[in-house]
Amino acid sequence: MTGKWSKPISVAEMYGDWDYDAAVDLLSRSLDPRPSLSILDTLGSVGVGPEDTVLDIGGRDGRYSLMMAQRFGCRVMSVDPVDANVEDGLRAVAEHEHGHLVGIRPGTIEQIPAETDSIDVVFSRDMLGHVEDLDAGLAECARVLVPGGAMLVYDVFATDLMEPLEAERLYADLALVPERMSVSGFEDAVGRAGFGIESLDVIGSEWYEASQDDGSAPNYTLQVSRLRRAKAQMLQELGEGPYRVMYSNALWSIYIMIGKLECRLYVLRSGSV
Ligand SMILES: C[S@@+](CC[C@H](N)C(=O)[O-])C[C@H]1O[C@@H](n2cnc3c(N)ncnc32)[C@H](O)[C@@H]1O
């Protein structure tokens, strides 16, 4: 469904005088979507440079921290609560040419291991969905940011195409807090923490389209089909947890591409209310 049309398509219209092959051809052509790394252009637009310190909150293994250090020459602190991520991050930093600019620390957004007013920019990519107490997390970001500092937030939100049962299953299997999937819930919390919204880029499905265009993403529909058809075998080989995560991660990506989920990139400014 692409929306509610005024009348159904008739059989005559469906099989009538139009060129199916030409339509397929049209849809085979790329719309030149921006790739996901365009988030670094947005970061550049807030003016990050070698004199700045960036906090990469929920930075996993520091992969974006290293990209930021390499591109902008800034110092970066990646903070993540999962031990395995911290260990991977320490290894990645030790091996990377710009690793001396990147610190890897265990911690959470609710208790950031950084001094008050010590961070020029907070970079939060695809992590707020896991946060139980968003007010506490955003208050911590405001605390560590210098007055007037910027916070970049990339996150994924539910649209009105998402059905309740789909949502319930998806969020449970991806460790997501259901309340975090609401745009208005997020924007209200942003205001309560004293941030203003400086800009909003509704990415929608664009980055996912780009990763399909360039072949860097897997075929998520095929993954779901295999996980369903060979469920017993996959469960045995993967174990229940990874099975559920792989299944729901593939669905997540499909839902983004069919508009049940929407990707958004915000630039917030602290102290602007
Ligand atoms: C989808 S990954 C995104 C990782 C990275 N930002 C990226 O874009 O590649 C979500 C990350 O958030 C981290 N995370 C979960 N809860 C968190 C919390 N309360 N505070 C900080 N990070 C958290 C997870 O450990 C994980 O590394």
The ligand as a Tripos MOL2 file, in Angstrom:
@<TRIPOS>MOLECULE
LIG
   27    29     1     0     0
SMALL
NO_CHARGES

@<TRIPOS>ATOM
      1 C1         22.8320   -0.2030   17.0310 C.3       1 LIG1
      2 S1         24.2930   -0.0350   17.9840 S.3       1 LIG1
      3 C2         24.9720    1.4450   17.2830 C.3       1 LIG1
      4 C3         26.4420    1.5240   17.4940 C.3       1 LIG1
      5 C4         27.1190    2.7290   16.8340 C.3       1 LIG1
      6 N1         26.6600    3.9800   17.4030 N.3       1 LIG1
      7 C5         26.8870    2.6970   15.3480 C.2       1 LIG1
      8 O1         26.0820    3.4990   14.8560 O.co2     1 LIG1
      9 O2         27.4780    1.8490   14.6710 O.co2     1 LIG1
     10 C6         23.6730    0.5140   19.5790 C.3       1 LIG1
     11 C7         24.7690    0.6900   20.6250 C.3       1 LIG1
     12 O3         24.2170    1.3260   21.7970 O.3       1 LIG1
     13 C8         24.8510    0.7540   22.9270 C.3       1 LIG1
     14 N2         24.0120    1.0390   24.1150 N.ar      1 LIG1
     15 C9         22.9210    0.3660   24.5510 C.ar      1 LIG1
     16 N3         22.4180    0.9300   25.6590 N.ar      1 LIG1
     17 C10        23.2090    2.0070   25.9440 C.ar      1 LIG1
     18 C11        23.2140    2.9900   26.9850 C.ar      1 LIG1
     19 N4         22.2840    3.0000   27.9550 N.pl3     1 LIG1
     20 N5         24.1890    3.9290   26.9740 N.ar      1 LIG1
     21 C12        25.1340    3.9370   25.9810 C.ar      1 LIG1
     22 N6         25.1560    3.0320   24.9850 N.ar      1 LIG1
     23 C13        24.2160    2.0810   24.9640 C.ar      1 LIG1
     24 C14        24.9910   -0.7130   22.5690 C.3       1 LIG1
     25 O4         25.9390   -1.3850   23.3610 O.3       1 LIG1
     26 C15        25.4000   -0.6160   21.0890 C.3       1 LIG1
     27 O5         26.7890   -0.5600   20.9350 O.3       1 LIG1
@<TRIPOS>BOND
     1     1     2 1
     2     2     3 1
     3     2    10 1
     4     3     4 1
     5     4     5 1
     6     5     6 1
     7     5     7 1
     8     7     8 2
     9     7     9 1
    10    10    11 1
    11    11    12 1
    12    11    26 1
    13    12    13 1
    14    13    14 1
    15    13    24 1
    16    14    15 ar
    17    14    23 ar
    18    15    16 ar
    19    16    17 ar
    20    17    18 ar
    21    17    23 ar
    22    18    19 1
    23    18    20 ar
    24    20    21 ar
    25    21    22 ar
    26    22    23 ar
    27    24    25 1
    28    24    26 1
    29    26    27 1
@<TRIPOS>SUBSTRUCTURE
     1 LIG1         1 GROUP 0 **** ****
